Amino acid sequence: MLKDEELATLKKLLETQYQWPCRYLFKFIVPHNQVPKVKALFPGEDIQLKASRNGNYVGLTVNIHLESADVVIAIYQKASQIKGLISL
């Protein structure tokens, strides 16, 4: 879970680097058994999956249209609760 100071820094960066609303690219790596939890964060969205060489991990990429930096942060906060998830 991100700390308040980290959240403020992330929000400021998102607001200066993007003009909202816009498309935002999420990339995650998760253990194979956690893929459904990540997919649940993006219902109805096209998610690209790429399994690791041994199939233990999966890379997920989703490029979606979002309304604000606050929505991005909310998704990252939910994602941070998924065991073994790495945000790229």
Secondary structure as UniProt FT lines:
FT   HELIX           4..17
FT   STRAND          22..31
FT   HELIX           32..34
FT   HELIX           35..39
FT   TURN            40..41
FT   TURN            43..44
FT   STRAND          48..51
FT   TURN            53..54
FT   STRAND          57..66
FT   HELIX           69..79
FT   TURN            80..81
FT   TURN            83..84
FT   STRAND          86..87
//
